[in-house]
Amino acid sequence: MMMDAGLPRVPHGTVITVDAWTATRAILAALLGLSWQYGHWGPVLSLLLIPLVVMGGNKRDRYGVAMAYYLAGSHGLIEGSASFFGPGHVPMGIALWLASAALLAAGWAFADRPWKVVAVLVVDALPPLGLFDWLSPLAGAGVLFPGFGIAGLFLYLGTIWLGLFIVNAYFAYLRPDIDKNDPERLWASITLITLIIVPMGLNASYLTRRPHVTPKGWAGMNLRLGPITENVMADMARNQEWIGQTQAMAEASHAKVVLLPETLTTWWAGNANEVKSAVPKGQEWLVGASVPVGRDLLADGIEAVRGGGAEVKGGGKGANLLFISPFPVPVSMWHPWYRGHGYVRADGVGYEAGWWEPVRKVDGVRAWASICYDQLLPWVWMEGVVQRPQVVLLTNNEWWAKGTGIPAIQRATAWAWVRLIGAPLVETENA
């Protein structure tokens, strides 16, 4: 098979300046980055970043196009930092925005071969770069191969490698000195068409199957409470408010398992006992909580609380720390270089990273949870993919990210990965 040394560049015979060609691709890449904030378009279109990058003729070109994608898609970091820490922290938000985009784009500068493209996707997805790998085109695995789990992820990477390989061959066969009747040119065309048709067929099959049904009696409780405050009396009233709302919702919907948002309360003995005493017999509440696990150290987790003081598997009577976030938000929550002091705000105390989120049985169902920031990270989602849960739990805190586009990116990412897993989901948020 005749092939050029690298991947296809500007089509043969096209008259276009290098700067204009790079600028055009950079603008398109930026639009792809912005698309993550609009429904499910981000993961659907993210695959297009790959040809936009690899058509670059040199490292600087490829790096610039990838940089445009990450800068446009993650600009919400600036507003998010100002909202969480205060207006005076805008410079920190800008620094985080520029640094994360620069690091994630770096590998793409070297992506001039199919195997290098696959390598960049994997390296960016895994720690340390994976600790902030927003907008990863790996989410496209759930778009092309829904319900295929870990096999779908490998099929996706294989499709990217083979597709780039064949496209390169196809462009080589378009050269005027190549016989148009060469059978290898025909096989290249057939392979390309197959790589397009097969995912379309798999999606059609997925959409016509019986829909994934949430376990009977499971419900997510959405709240609009904002953050915990420094006012003890206000927080006591806040706890009573969400407990009362949850009791009313659970009774009205006949729910037996209720999922509540992330960091809804700090799991001090008084708060814990109040929640335990409030859960009706026959119900189990999955409460997002900041759980003290050491001196000036919390876990961003989910406490399983069963009504009537019944035993909860893996813990004592009434409650058990069921899930711990593999990786809470870096800098604002996870900052092992600075433990801080106090337990009121995340910036006053550190949160531990659980690193591995195992599947747990809840009411006899194999459940896996993705907690807030974890929903942006491919390596955390891979943990769920390999374990094949029967239901996925999504808990979020959105009060700090209003108007930033971050919640939309989070939802789009979660949609794609849950689709790859092929399981129903229960979702909850606190705005």
C-alpha positions as CSV (number, residue, x, y, z in Angstrom):
1,M,0.0,0.0,0.0
2,M,1.4,3.4,-1.0
3,M,1.6,5.9,1.8
4,D,3.2,9.2,2.7
5,A,5.4,9.4,5.8
6,G,2.9,11.5,7.6
7,L,-0.8,12.2,7.8
8,P,-2.7,14.2,5.2
9,R,-2.1,18.0,5.0
10,V,-3.7,20.5,2.7
11,P,-5.3,18.7,-0.3
12,H,-3.1,18.5,-3.4
13,G,-3.3,21.5,-5.7
14,T,-5.0,23.8,-3.1
15,V,-3.6,27.4,-3.0
16,I,-3.7,28.6,0.6
17,T,-1.2,30.3,2.8
18,V,0.1,28.5,5.9
19,D,-1.1,31.2,8.3
20,A,-4.6,31.2,6.8
21,W,-4.8,27.5,6.9
22,T,-3.7,27.3,10.5
23,A,-6.0,30.2,11.6
24,T,-9.0,28.5,9.9
25,R,-8.4,25.2,11.7
26,A,-7.8,27.0,15.0
27,I,-11.1,28.8,14.7
28,L,-12.9,25.6,13.9
29,A,-11.2,23.9,16.9
30,A,-12.3,26.8,19.2
31,L,-15.9,26.3,18.0
32,L,-15.6,22.6,18.8
33,G,-14.4,23.5,22.3
34,L,-17.4,25.9,22.8
35,S,-19.8,23.2,21.6
36,W,-19.4,21.3,24.9
37,Q,-21.6,23.9,26.5
38,Y,-24.6,23.2,24.2
39,G,-26.4,19.9,24.9
40,H,-24.6,16.8,23.7
41,W,-22.7,18.5,20.9
42,G,-19.4,18.5,22.6
43,P,-18.8,14.7,22.8
44,V,-20.5,14.2,19.4
45,L,-18.2,16.7,17.6
46,S,-15.0,16.2,19.6
47,L,-13.8,13.6,17.2
48,L,-13.4,16.3,14.6
49,L,-10.6,17.8,16.7
50,I,-8.3,15.0,15.5
51,P,-8.3,15.8,11.8
52,L,-8.1,19.5,12.5
53,V,-4.9,18.9,14.5
54,V,-3.1,16.3,12.4
55,M,-3.5,18.3,9.2
56,G,-0.9,20.7,10.7
57,G,2.4,20.6,8.9
58,N,4.6,21.2,12.0
59,K,4.5,21.0,15.8
60,R,3.7,24.7,16.3
61,D,0.8,24.5,14.0
62,R,-0.7,21.4,15.7
63,Y,-0.1,22.8,19.1
64,G,-1.8,26.1,18.2
65,V,-4.9,24.3,16.9
66,A,-5.2,22.1,20.0
67,M,-4.6,25.1,22.3
68,A,-7.5,27.0,20.6
69,Y,-9.8,24.0,21.4
70,Y,-8.9,23.8,25.1
71,L,-8.8,27.5,25.7
72,A,-12.3,28.0,24.2
73,G,-13.8,25.0,26.0
74,S,-12.4,25.6,29.5
75,H,-12.8,29.4,29.8
76,G,-15.3,28.8,32.6
77,L,-12.4,28.2,34.9
78,I,-11.9,32.0,35.2
79,E,-15.5,32.7,36.3
80,G,-15.6,29.5,38.4
81,S,-12.6,30.6,40.4
82,A,-14.0,34.1,41.0
83,S,-17.4,32.6,42.0
84,F,-15.9,30.0,44.5
85,F,-13.0,32.0,46.0
86,G,-14.2,35.6,45.4
87,P,-13.6,38.3,42.7
88,G,-10.0,38.8,43.9
89,H,-9.1,35.3,42.6
90,V,-9.6,36.1,38.9
91,P,-5.8,36.1,38.2
92,M,-5.6,32.6,39.8
93,G,-8.5,31.5,37.5
94,I,-6.7,32.9,34.4
95,A,-3.5,31.1,35.5
96,L,-5.3,27.8,35.9
97,W,-7.1,28.2,32.6
98,L,-3.9,29.0,30.6
99,A,-1.8,26.3,32.3
100,S,-4.3,23.5,31.9
101,A,-4.9,24.3,28.2
102,A,-1.2,24.5,27.5
103,L,-0.4,21.2,29.1
104,L,-3.3,19.3,27.5
105,A,-2.4,20.7,24.1
106,A,1.3,19.9,24.4
107,G,1.0,16.2,23.3
108,W,-1.0,17.1,20.2
109,A,2.1,19.0,18.9
110,F,3.7,15.5,18.2
111,A,0.5,13.9,16.8
112,D,1.6,13.4,13.2
113,R,1.1,9.6,13.1
114,P,-2.0,7.5,13.8
115,W,-0.4,5.7,16.8
116,K,0.7,9.1,18.2
117,V,-2.8,10.4,18.1
118,V,-4.0,7.3,20.1
119,A,-1.1,7.8,22.5
120,V,-2.0,11.4,23.1
121,L,-5.6,10.6,23.9
122,V,-4.5,8.0,26.4
123,V,-1.7,10.0,28.0
124,D,-4.0,13.1,28.4
125,A,-6.7,10.9,30.0
126,L,-4.5,9.3,32.7
127,P,-2.9,11.1,35.7
128,P,-1.1,13.4,36.0
129,L,-2.6,15.2,32.9
130,G,-5.8,13.3,33.5
131,L,-6.4,15.2,36.7
132,F,-7.7,18.1,34.6
133,D,-8.5,16.5,31.2
134,W,-11.7,18.3,30.4
135,L,-13.2,18.1,26.9
136,S,-11.5,14.8,26.0
137,P,-12.4,13.4,22.6
138,L,-12.3,10.0,24.4
139,A,-15.9,10.7,25.4
140,G,-16.7,10.1,21.7
141,A,-16.5,6.3,22.5
142,G,-20.0,6.6,24.0
143,V,-21.3,8.3,20.9
144,L,-20.0,5.7,18.4
145,F,-20.2,2.5,20.5
146,P,-23.0,2.9,23.0
147,G,-23.4,0.1,25.5
148,F,-20.2,-1.6,24.6
149,G,-18.3,-0.7,27.8
150,I,-14.6,-1.3,27.8
151,A,-14.8,-3.1,24.5
152,G,-16.3,0.1,23.0
153,L,-13.4,2.2,24.3
154,F,-10.9,-0.1,22.6
155,L,-13.0,-0.2,19.4
156,Y,-13.1,3.6,19.5
157,L,-9.3,3.9,19.8
158,G,-8.9,1.2,17.1
159,T,-11.3,3.1,14.8
160,I,-9.3,6.3,15.2
161,W,-6.0,4.6,14.4
162,L,-7.4,2.6,11.4
163,G,-9.4,5.6,10.1
164,L,-6.3,7.9,10.1
165,F,-4.2,5.1,8.5
166,I,-6.8,4.6,5.7
167,V,-7.4,8.3,5.2
168,N,-3.6,8.8,4.7
169,A,-3.6,5.9,2.2
170,Y,-6.7,7.3,0.4
171,F,-5.1,10.8,-0.1
172,A,-1.9,9.1,-1.3
173,Y,-4.0,7.3,-4.0
174,L,-5.4,10.7,-5.2
175,R,-2.0,11.7,-6.5
176,P,-2.0,12.1,-10.3
177,D,0.8,9.6,-10.8
178,I,-1.3,6.8,-9.2
179,D,-3.5,4.5,-11.4
180,K,-7.1,5.3,-10.6
181,N,-8.0,1.7,-11.1
182,D,-5.5,0.5,-8.5
183,P,-7.5,-2.1,-6.4
184,E,-5.8,-0.8,-3.2
185,R,-7.5,2.5,-3.8
186,L,-10.9,0.7,-3.9
187,W,-10.1,-1.1,-0.7
188,A,-9.2,2.1,1.0
189,S,-12.6,3.6,0.0
190,I,-14.5,0.5,1.2
191,T,-12.7,0.6,4.6
192,L,-13.5,4.2,5.1
193,I,-17.2,3.7,4.3
194,T,-17.3,0.7,6.7
195,L,-15.8,2.8,9.5
196,I,-18.7,5.2,9.0
197,I,-21.5,2.7,8.5
198,V,-20.7,0.4,11.4
199,P,-21.0,3.0,14.2
200,M,-24.2,4.3,12.6
201,G,-25.7,0.8,12.7
202,L,-24.6,0.2,16.3
203,N,-26.3,3.5,17.3
204,A,-29.5,2.5,15.5
205,S,-29.5,-0.8,17.3
206,Y,-28.9,0.9,20.6
207,L,-31.8,3.4,20.1
208,T,-34.2,0.7,19.2
209,R,-33.5,-1.6,22.1
210,R,-35.6,-1.6,25.3
211,P,-34.6,1.6,27.2
212,H,-32.6,1.3,30.3
213,V,-35.0,1.7,33.2
214,T,-34.0,3.2,36.6
215,P,-34.5,0.7,39.4
216,K,-38.1,1.0,40.8
217,G,-38.3,3.3,43.8
218,W,-35.1,5.1,43.1
219,A,-35.1,8.9,42.9
220,G,-32.8,11.9,42.8
221,M,-33.6,15.0,44.9
222,N,-32.8,18.4,43.4
223,L,-32.3,21.3,45.8
224,R,-31.6,25.0,45.6
225,L,-29.8,25.6,48.9
226,G,-26.4,27.0,47.9
227,P,-23.3,26.4,50.0
228,I,-22.9,25.7,53.7
229,T,-22.3,29.0,55.5
230,E,-20.3,30.1,58.6
231,N,-23.5,30.7,60.5
232,V,-24.3,27.7,62.7
233,M,-27.9,28.6,63.2
234,A,-28.5,29.2,59.5
235,D,-26.9,25.8,58.7
236,M,-29.2,24.1,61.2
237,A,-32.2,25.6,59.5
238,R,-30.7,24.6,56.2
239,N,-30.4,21.0,57.3
240,Q,-34.0,21.0,58.5
241,E,-35.1,22.5,55.2
242,W,-33.5,19.8,52.9
243,I,-34.5,17.0,55.3
244,G,-38.2,18.2,55.2
245,Q,-38.2,18.5,51.4
246,T,-36.7,15.1,51.0
247,Q,-39.2,13.4,53.3
248,A,-42.0,15.1,51.4
249,M,-40.7,14.1,48.0
250,A,-39.9,10.5,49.0
251,E,-43.4,10.1,50.5
252,A,-45.1,11.6,47.4
253,S,-43.2,9.4,45.0
254,H,-43.1,6.3,47.1
255,A,-39.3,6.3,46.8
256,K,-37.2,3.8,48.8
257,V,-33.8,4.9,47.7
258,V,-33.2,8.7,47.5
259,L,-30.0,10.3,46.1
260,L,-29.0,13.7,47.5
261,P,-26.5,16.3,46.2
262,E,-22.8,16.5,46.9
263,T,-21.5,18.1,50.1
264,L,-25.0,18.8,51.4
265,T,-23.8,18.8,55.0
266,T,-20.7,18.1,57.0
267,W,-21.0,14.7,58.7
268,W,-20.4,15.8,62.3
269,A,-22.0,13.6,64.9
270,G,-24.9,16.0,65.4
271,N,-25.7,16.4,61.7
272,A,-25.4,12.6,61.2
273,N,-27.7,11.8,64.0
274,E,-30.3,14.3,62.8
275,V,-30.3,12.7,59.3
276,K,-30.4,9.2,60.7
277,S,-33.4,10.0,62.9
278,A,-35.2,11.6,59.9
279,V,-35.0,8.8,57.4
280,P,-38.3,6.8,57.5
281,K,-38.2,3.1,58.0
282,G,-38.0,1.2,54.7
283,Q,-36.1,4.0,53.0
284,E,-32.4,4.5,52.3
285,W,-31.0,8.0,51.7
286,L,-27.7,8.4,49.8
287,V,-26.5,11.7,51.3
288,G,-23.7,13.7,49.7
289,A,-21.5,14.9,52.6
290,S,-18.2,16.2,53.6
291,V,-17.0,13.5,56.0
292,P,-14.2,14.1,58.5
293,V,-11.5,11.4,58.0
294,G,-8.6,13.0,59.8
295,R,-7.1,16.2,61.2
296,D,-8.2,19.0,58.9
297,L,-9.1,16.4,56.3
298,L,-12.5,15.6,54.7
299,A,-13.8,13.1,52.2
300,D,-16.2,14.2,49.5
301,G,-18.4,11.2,49.8
302,I,-21.9,9.7,49.9
303,E,-23.2,8.4,53.2
304,A,-25.8,5.6,53.0
305,V,-28.4,6.1,55.7
306,R,-31.1,3.5,56.3
307,G,-34.3,4.3,58.1
308,G,-35.1,2.7,61.5
309,G,-31.4,2.4,62.5
310,A,-31.1,-0.8,60.3
311,E,-27.6,-2.2,59.6
312,V,-25.9,-0.8,56.5
313,K,-23.6,-3.3,54.9
314,G,-19.9,-2.3,55.6
315,G,-20.7,0.1,58.4
316,G,-22.5,0.5,61.7
317,K,-26.1,1.0,62.5
318,G,-27.9,3.5,60.4
319,A,-25.1,4.9,58.2
320,N,-22.0,4.0,56.2
321,L,-19.6,6.0,54.0
322,L,-20.4,4.2,50.8
323,F,-18.6,6.3,48.1
324,I,-15.6,8.6,48.2
325,S,-14.7,10.9,45.3
326,P,-11.6,9.6,43.5
327,F,-10.5,13.1,42.8
328,P,-12.2,16.3,44.3
329,V,-11.7,19.6,42.5
330,P,-7.9,20.4,42.5
331,V,-6.7,23.5,44.2
332,S,-10.2,24.4,45.7
333,M,-10.7,21.0,47.4
334,W,-7.8,18.7,46.8
335,H,-4.6,20.6,47.9
336,P,-2.3,18.2,49.9
337,W,0.4,20.9,49.8
338,Y,-1.8,22.9,52.2
339,R,-4.2,21.4,54.7
340,G,-5.5,24.7,56.0
341,H,-7.7,24.9,59.1
342,G,-11.4,24.6,60.0
343,Y,-14.2,22.7,58.4
344,V,-16.6,25.3,57.0
345,R,-15.3,26.0,53.5
346,A,-13.3,23.8,51.1
347,D,-10.5,26.3,51.0
348,G,-10.1,26.1,54.7
349,V,-9.5,22.3,54.8
350,G,-8.2,19.7,52.5
351,Y,-10.2,16.9,50.8
352,E,-8.6,13.5,50.3
353,A,-8.6,11.7,46.9
354,G,-10.1,8.2,47.0
355,W,-8.4,7.4,43.6
356,W,-10.6,4.3,43.0
357,E,-14.4,4.2,43.2
358,P,-15.7,0.7,43.5
359,V,-19.2,-0.5,42.7
360,R,-21.3,-0.9,45.8
361,K,-24.6,-2.8,46.3
362,V,-27.5,-0.5,47.2
363,D,-30.9,-2.2,47.8
364,G,-29.5,-5.3,46.0
365,V,-28.4,-3.2,42.9
366,R,-24.8,-2.8,41.8
367,A,-24.4,1.0,41.8
368,W,-21.4,3.2,40.9
369,A,-21.2,6.9,41.8
370,S,-19.6,9.8,39.9
371,I,-19.3,12.9,42.2
372,C,-19.3,16.4,40.7
373,Y,-15.8,17.1,39.3
374,D,-15.1,13.4,38.7
375,Q,-17.7,13.6,35.9
376,L,-15.2,15.6,33.8
377,L,-12.4,13.1,34.0
378,P,-12.0,10.2,31.6
379,W,-9.8,8.0,33.9
380,V,-12.5,8.2,36.6
381,W,-15.2,7.1,34.1
382,M,-12.9,4.3,33.0
383,E,-13.2,2.9,36.5
384,G,-17.0,2.8,36.1
385,V,-16.7,1.3,32.6
386,V,-14.6,-1.6,33.6
387,Q,-16.9,-2.5,36.5
388,R,-20.2,-2.4,34.5
389,P,-22.6,-1.2,37.2
390,Q,-26.3,-1.7,36.9
391,V,-27.0,2.0,37.7
392,V,-24.9,5.1,37.7
393,L,-25.4,7.8,40.4
394,L,-24.5,11.4,39.5
395,T,-24.3,14.0,42.3
396,N,-23.4,17.7,41.7
397,N,-23.0,21.0,43.4
398,E,-23.7,23.8,40.9
399,W,-24.1,27.0,43.0
400,W,-20.4,27.9,42.5
401,A,-20.4,27.4,38.7
402,K,-23.5,29.3,37.6
403,G,-22.9,31.1,34.3
404,T,-19.6,29.4,33.7
405,G,-20.6,26.7,31.3
406,I,-19.0,24.1,33.6
407,P,-22.2,22.3,34.5
408,A,-23.1,22.0,30.8
409,I,-19.7,20.4,30.1
410,Q,-20.2,18.1,33.0
411,R,-23.6,17.0,31.9
412,A,-22.4,16.4,28.3
413,T,-19.4,14.4,29.4
414,A,-21.5,12.3,31.8
415,W,-24.1,11.6,29.1
416,A,-21.4,10.2,26.7
417,W,-19.7,8.0,29.3
418,V,-23.0,6.7,30.8
419,R,-24.0,5.9,27.2
420,L,-20.8,3.9,26.8
421,I,-21.6,2.0,30.1
422,G,-25.1,1.3,28.9
423,A,-26.8,1.7,32.3
424,P,-29.6,3.9,33.6
425,L,-28.7,6.8,35.8
426,V,-30.1,8.7,38.8
427,E,-29.0,12.3,39.0
428,T,-29.2,15.0,41.7
429,E,-27.9,18.6,42.0
430,N,-27.8,21.5,44.4
431,A,-28.0,24.9,42.7
